[in-house]
């Protein structure tokens, strides 16, 4: 897709920007009541398609002007409306970090009438068959940051979904000695969902996007919280750099805006199909 192509925004948008995840020390009852009344008024125009973004450049759906809202003691902004087809959008910036993303998504589905979630943004590329600026829509996604750091001779727990032995990457490879870094054992998520028995976790590594939405997305040319709440979900990512393999300045500084624009255009076309 061209970086210079301008896509008209015609959806009625309600923008939520989660700036921080810290809680306030205190909230005046009058301000809380005003906030809840504003949310109630917003929900009268729902249900919404929830948009979860990470970085400000990805917010290609911004409306203007903004109206501040104090939401659950968090600094958030809810704001202006633009016409974009006949669907409603509710957008929230999750910023970096698993905690921020989870809190932003849960806050959205708790307070707003959301019928599905589109998680979109830019990402590093480790696939040699894809290029910077390409937009990818995965069928599955995983949280791979749950791992235990073990001693070199430690016994692997049978529940580990995978493991990594650092000695397998010794240089030179002909050296068969151990590596003091030991090994890593990867865990699956302990996943809770409203569709299962309350307070009973299920092991989960690969989370599936909603197949109906994926089938809609395949006609284009170009998360865990949502699943837990029983909502349809899809992930759309634009490739902004070659993760860990670039030389010199990071490519994201050069191509980040291209990847973000292409991703936004893909999301626009996808939502038009809903």
PyMOL commands that set and color helices and strands:
alter all, ss='L'
color gray80, all
select helices_A, chain A and resi 29-43+56-58+98-111+166-169+211-217+224-228+252-272
alter helices_A, ss='H'
color red, helices_A
select strands_A, chain A and resi 12-18+48-53+66-71+74-79+88-93+114-125+135-136+140-142+147-150+162-165+183-186+189-191+202-204+206-208+232-242
alter strands_A, ss='S'
color yellow, strands_A
deselect
rebuild
show_as cartoon
